Amino acid sequence: MATNAIDQTRRMLSLVTYLRERPGAHVQDVARAFGITEDELISDLDVLPMCGTSFRGGDLLDIDTDGDRIWWHNPDDVAEPLRLAADEATALLVAARAVATLPGLRESDRQALVRATAKLETAAGESGAASSRLSVTFEAEGGVFADVDRAISERRRLWLRYYSPARDELTEREVDPIRLFAVGHTYMEGWCRLSEARRTFRLDRVAEIRLLDAPAAPPELELRDLSEGLVQPAAEDPEVVIEVGTGGRWVAEYYPHDSAEELPDGGLRITLRTPDPASLRRLALRLGGEGRIVAPPELADSARTAAREALAAYDAV
């Protein structure tokens, strides 16, 4: 079953307590105790050393594994009473109040956060009072994240208006969400009812989102290994070379590529691989004067032909 971000955070907090009481615990035993795979456990262990009791990075969890057993080298240091500086308390309170306002947050989580914030305000004293004069406004992606997380938790279907840069258009679709993950950007993986296939949606491209009453019922799918990136072209896929001007540099951000060489005019020469080179003709048309396909020659000729046909159709109107 897919795990959402809040559930994973809960699990990792429990994992800290579990490991403190079981030095040298076996990876297999810990994974079984938490009902997760060993790969999921190792992924959690890769994150925990970036956590600690100080925002300044001085007291991080020193946890590692040799693949068989797990060792926590500084549990006593981390167990010392937490002392927050004034700026740390202020930052934490401002963030907590902002998160509590997110749409789609489960009510039980919201109430727990409100209670924790009240306790922190009391402990912070004057710093807590100062933080009340500050506020944070989340970008739209924060609200989308909360709605997706709630949909996963409640196993509900989502309705989306989604922007596709490859087609340069907004589409409406219903999606059964499977999981949230981050690879550079934050994504939702889900079963798209429009295409009847598994699709990946970048949250900052969601123009509008609604939770539906219909239950989410994605088919049983094996989760993809994303350790090598979101899109993983095969070595045998055809190579395509595209040159873009300054207005087309965004292509290097949206399309996985082998290389992106700077050009004298501020543009880029981008080399990428794709199993379907013809799919890049639409990209060439969208770029217009800001880009062109250089290789392979037959694809470059096809793109030029498509551009001429488009111009002819426009002139005929």
HUNOR-V6150 format. One record per pair of residues at least 6 apart in sequence whose ideal C-beta (glycine too) atoms are under 7 Angstrom apart, sorted by the first residue. I is the first residue (numbers start at 1). J is the second residue. If there is no record, write none. Layout:
# HUNOR-V6150
i | j
I | J
I | J
This chain:
# HUNOR-V6150
i | j
2 | 152
2 | 178
2 | 179
3 | 179
4 | 149
4 | 152
4 | 153
4 | 180
5 | 149
5 | 180
6 | 109
6 | 149
11 | 34
12 | 44
12 | 47
12 | 48
15 | 34
15 | 44
18 | 30
18 | 33
19 | 25
19 | 63
19 | 70
19 | 72
20 | 72
20 | 75
23 | 71
23 | 72
24 | 69
24 | 71
25 | 69
25 | 70
26 | 68
26 | 69
27 | 38
27 | 41
27 | 65
27 | 67
27 | 68
27 | 69
27 | 70
28 | 38
30 | 41
30 | 70
31 | 37
31 | 38
31 | 41
42 | 65
45 | 63
45 | 65
45 | 70
48 | 61
48 | 63
49 | 60
49 | 61
49 | 62
49 | 63
50 | 60
51 | 60
51 | 61
52 | 59
52 | 60
52 | 61
52 | 78
53 | 59
53 | 78
53 | 82
55 | 88
59 | 77
59 | 78
61 | 78
62 | 72
62 | 73
62 | 74
63 | 70
63 | 72
64 | 71
86 | 127
89 | 120
89 | 124
89 | 127
89 | 128
90 | 127
90 | 130
90 | 131
92 | 120
93 | 117
93 | 120
93 | 121
93 | 124
93 | 128
93 | 131
94 | 131
94 | 134
94 | 136
95 | 136
96 | 113
96 | 116
96 | 117
97 | 117
98 | 136
98 | 138
99 | 113
100 | 110
100 | 113
100 | 114
100 | 117
102 | 138
102 | 142
102 | 143
102 | 146
103 | 143
103 | 146
103 | 147
104 | 143
104 | 146
104 | 147
104 | 149
104 | 150
105 | 146
106 | 150
106 | 153
120 | 128
121 | 128
141 | 186
141 | 203
141 | 204
144 | 203
144 | 206
144 | 209
145 | 186
145 | 203
147 | 209
147 | 211
148 | 158
148 | 177
148 | 180
148 | 188
149 | 180
150 | 211
151 | 158
151 | 177
151 | 211
151 | 216
152 | 177
152 | 179
152 | 180
155 | 215
155 | 216
156 | 211
156 | 212
156 | 215
156 | 216
157 | 174
157 | 175
157 | 176
157 | 212
157 | 214
157 | 215
157 | 216
158 | 174
158 | 175
158 | 177
158 | 209
158 | 211
158 | 212
159 | 174
159 | 210
159 | 212
160 | 173
160 | 175
160 | 201
160 | 206
160 | 209
161 | 170
161 | 172
161 | 207
161 | 208
162 | 170
162 | 171
162 | 173
162 | 201
162 | 205
162 | 206
162 | 207
163 | 170
163 | 205
163 | 207
164 | 171
165 | 254
166 | 282
166 | 283
167 | 282
168 | 286
170 | 207
173 | 192
173 | 193
173 | 194
174 | 193
174 | 212
175 | 190
175 | 191
175 | 192
175 | 193
176 | 190
176 | 191
176 | 216
176 | 217
176 | 218
177 | 188
177 | 190
177 | 216
178 | 189
178 | 190
178 | 191
178 | 218
179 | 189
179 | 223
180 | 186
180 | 188
181 | 187
181 | 189
181 | 226
183 | 226
183 | 229
183 | 230
185 | 202
185 | 204
186 | 203
187 | 200
187 | 201
187 | 202
187 | 203
187 | 230
188 | 201
188 | 203
189 | 198
189 | 200
190 | 199
190 | 201
190 | 218
191 | 198
191 | 218
191 | 219
192 | 199
198 | 221
200 | 230
229 | 256
231 | 256
233 | 256
233 | 273
233 | 274
237 | 273
237 | 274
237 | 275
238 | 273
238 | 274
238 | 277
238 | 296
239 | 271
239 | 273
240 | 272
240 | 274
240 | 277
240 | 280
240 | 293
240 | 295
240 | 299
241 | 269
241 | 271
241 | 294
241 | 295
242 | 251
242 | 270
242 | 291
242 | 293
242 | 294
243 | 263
243 | 267
243 | 269
243 | 291
243 | 292
243 | 294
244 | 251
244 | 267
244 | 268
244 | 270
244 | 287
244 | 290
244 | 291
245 | 265
245 | 267
245 | 290
245 | 291
246 | 266
246 | 267
247 | 290
248 | 267
248 | 287
248 | 290
248 | 291
249 | 267
249 | 268
251 | 270
251 | 291
252 | 260
252 | 268
252 | 270
255 | 272
256 | 272
257 | 270
257 | 271
257 | 272
258 | 271
258 | 272
258 | 273
259 | 271
260 | 268
260 | 270
261 | 268
261 | 269
262 | 268
263 | 269
274 | 280
277 | 299
280 | 293
281 | 302
281 | 303
281 | 306
284 | 291
284 | 292
284 | 293
284 | 303
285 | 306
285 | 307
285 | 310
293 | 299
293 | 300
293 | 303
294 | 300
